[in-house]
Amino acid sequence: MALATSARKVTEDPAGLGNARATAFIAPAMVLIAVFLVFPALWVIVLGLTDYRLTGPQAINPQLVGLDNFAKAISSGEFWNSTWLTVQFVLGSAVIGQAVFGFTIAWMLRDRSGPVKRLVEGLVILAWILPSAVVSFLWVALLDRDGGTLNALLGIPGFAWLLDHPMLSIIVFNTWRGTAFSMMLYGAALGNVPPSHLESARMAGASGWQQLRDVVFPHIRGHILTNLLLISLWTFNDFTPFMLTAGGPDGKTEVLAVHVYKEALLGGNLGYGAAISTVILLINLVVAVFYLRMLREKKK
């Protein structure tokens, strides 16, 4: 009798039981997101409203200054210079570098198999999985002015890559380091393009570029936008350039992540650094919303 009553209750309210189970399953993930993402973000926003510093009276008794830190950041020439450098870094190494090279490698390897494909994929992925400190040291040794490997190979000893072309150096470095993700994502996406469509395009006399434009790109548009969203945000917040150039020379590679580090930790002004971080967060949200809207338009 009791079993029949329980079964009747479950049958009468299946949606409620399902919602309870779903809530129980996602609750641990939501707690982790709240603890490690939401709370730190809210704390940074609150910190940006104060004059909190690492040392001095403000370290013991910080005062609320409202939007003064945000106004200072927006009116700062250094902030806008770092923003422009970050845009160059993202466009050069992510949108153009990683996306283009990742797709090119994936397209060239799509019909190949055997040791050559495994070797190329392994070398590309190796650059991605090595620790940042290790690859940064290797690139400093590669680009060194006096005993650098690149100068020795090119026969131009004494050429200072990190001093004369610092932005180009970190763009090439980040392209080399991050291409693996785009390669793997595009490799999986190209597997979903029907071979019969490509064959029909070839039989119709379409060139290689026309096949890409009319057949391949429409099929993988969602993957392209997803890849651009992720690598753009990762590159926008990347701190690795600091390990190569420390933001120099003369601030020529002081992207926003490095700018925040210098203001908040080296300068000791945590409140102002938190305000800049909040502005960076807002920029990230704008970029994310832009890409997500494009993804939704693609699905309609």
N, C-alpha and C positions, 0 to 999 in steps of 0.2 A: 504493500500500500504506500509506504514511504517512497519507494523507488518510482512508483507511478506518479506520485505527487511531484517529485523532483524533476522527472522527465517532462511533466506537463509545464512546470515553471520555465524550464530551459526552452521548450518549444514556444511558449508564450512570449519570451523575451530573449530571442537569440541575438538581437542587435546589442542589447545591453551587456550581455556576457562577452560578445566579441569585442566591444569597446573596452571593457575592463581588461581583457587579455592583451589587447594591443597596447593599452596604457602601461601595463606591467612590463611588457617587453621593451618599450622605448624609454621607460623611466630612467634606467641606469645611464643611457646615452644622453638624455636631457640633463641629468645631474652633472655629468662630466662637461657638457657644453657650457652649462651655467657657471661651473666652478672655474674652468680653465679659459673660457672665451668671454662670456657675458660679463661676469664680475670684473675681470681685469680691464675690459674695455670701459665699463662704467667708472672704475677707479681712476683710469687715466683721464677721463673727462672731468671728474671732480678735481683731480690734481691740477689740471690745466687752469682751473679757476682760482688757484692760490699762488703765492710767491714762494712756495716751498723750495729750499735749497739743500745741498748736501752738507754745507757748513754754515756757520754763523747763526745769528738769532732766528732766522727763518727756518732753520733745521729743527729748532726746538719748539718754536711757536709760529707756524706759518699763518699768514693772514689771507683772508678772502679778498681777491682783487677783481673779481668778476670777469669781464671779457677783455681785460687789459692785455693779457698775454696773447690772445687771438688777434687783437688789433695790432699789437707789435709785430706778430709774425706776418700778417698780411701786408703791413707797410714796410717790411724789411726787404731790402734789396738782395741780401744773402739768401733769404728764403726763396724768392722768385728765381734767382740764379740757379739754386739747387733744383728747383722744380723743372726749369728748362733743361738742365743737364740730365735729369731723370727721364724726361720725355725723349731726349736723344738716345739715352741708354736703352729704354724700352723699345722704341721704334727700331733702333739699329740691331740690337741683339735678340729680341724676342719676335716682334712682328715680322721683320725682314729676315733676320739671321736664322733663328731656330725654326720658325715655321717653314721657311723656304727650303733650307737644307734638310730638315726632317722629312718633308714631303718628297724632295728629290731622291733621297736615299731610299725611302720606302717604295717609291715608284720604280726605281732601278732594280730593286731586289724582289719585286712582287712575284715574278715568274721564275726566280732562281732558287736553287737548292744546293745543298752540299757544303763543303768546307769554306768556300769563298764567302757565302752568305753568312755563315756562322761567325767567321772571322771578323767581317765588317761590323755586324751587329754587336759582337763582343767588345770590339774596340770602342765603338760609340757609347755603349752602355757603361763601359769601364770608366770613361771620363765623367759620367753622371754619378756613379755610386762611390767614387773615391772621396774621402773627407775634404772639405773645402781648404783646410789648412795645408794639406798635402799638395793639392793641385796648385794652390796659390804659390807655394814655395817653388814648385817645378816651373811655373810660368815666370816667376821672378828670375830664376836661373836661366831660362830660355831667352828672356828679353834683356838680360843684363848688358850694360854698355861695354864693359871691359872684357869679361870672359863669357858672354852669352853664347848659347848654342846657335841661335838664329843668325847672329852676326857672323859667326864662324862659317856657317853654311852659305850665307850670301856673299861672303868675302868683303864685308864692310865693317871692320873693327872700329869701335868707338862710337857707333850710332846709338843714341839714347832713346829707345822706343818709349819707355815709360815717362820720359821728360818731354820729348818733342811731340809725341803723339799719344798722350795718356788716354783720351776718350776712345780712340780707335783701338788701343790695346785692350781695354776692359770690355769693349764690345765684342772683339774677336774672341777673347777669353770666355765670355759668358755664352757666346754662340757655340763654341766648341764644347763647353761644359753641359749645356742644356738641350742640345739637339736630340738626345736620346729619347726624351719623353715624346716629342713630336713625331719622331720616327716610329716609335712603337704604336702610338695612337693612329697615325695615318696608315701604318701597315695593317692594323686590324680593320680600319675603315675600308681600305681598298679591297679587302677580301669579300666585302658585301656588294661590290659593284658587279652586276651580272655580266659574265664574259660574252654572252650573246649580244648584249647591247654594244659592247666595244667592237665585236666582230661585224655587226650590222653597220656601224659607223665606218669601219675600214672598207667594207664592200661598197659603201656609198661614196667612197673617195675622200673621206674626211682626213685632214692632216693630223699629226700628233697633237698640236695645240687645239684643234677643233674637237678632237676626242676628249681632251681634258676639259675644255670649256663647256661642251654640250652634253657630255655623258658622265664624266667622273665627278666634276665639281658639284653638279646638282645632287648627286647621290650622297656625297659626303659633306654637304654644307653644314649640317649640324655638328659633325666632328670638327670641322675647321673652326667654327665659332667657339666650341667648347675648348679646343686647344688654345686659341688666341686669348680667351678669357683667363685660363689658368696660367699660361706662361707670362701674360702681361702683368697679372697681379704678383706672381712670384718675383719677376724681375723688378717691378716697381718697388718692392720691399726688400730687395736683396742687399745684404751687407758685405758680401764677398769682395767687391771692389776695394774696400778699405784695406784688405790684406795685401793688395798689389800696390796701391798708390797712397793709401792713408788720406785720400781726398785731394791730394796734390797732383802736380805742383800748382801752387797759388790757387787752390780751390777748383781746378779745372775738372776734377772728377768727384767733387763733393755732392753726390746724389743725396736725396732726401734722407735715406736711412743713415748715411754718414753724418749729415748735418744734424740730425737729432742726437746722435751719439756724441758729437762734439759739444753741442749746447747743453745737453742734460748731464752727461757724465764727466767729460773733460772740463766743461765750464761750470759744472755744479748746479746749474739752474734747472732743477727738475720740473718746476711748474711751467716754465716756458717750453721746455722740451716736450712735456705732456701736451701742451696746447698744439704744438706742431704735429705731434703724433695724431691728435684728434683730427686735424685738418687732413692729414694723410689718409686716415680712416674714411673720411667723407669722400675724398677723391676716389678711393678704392670702391666705395659703394656706388658712386656715379658710374664708374667704368663697368662694374658688375651689372648694374641695372641696364645700361646700354646694350651689353652683349645679351642679357637675358631677354630683353624685348626683341632683339633680332632673332633669337631662337624661337620665341613664341610666334613671331610672324612667319617663320619658316614652317612651323607645324600647321598653320591654318591652310 
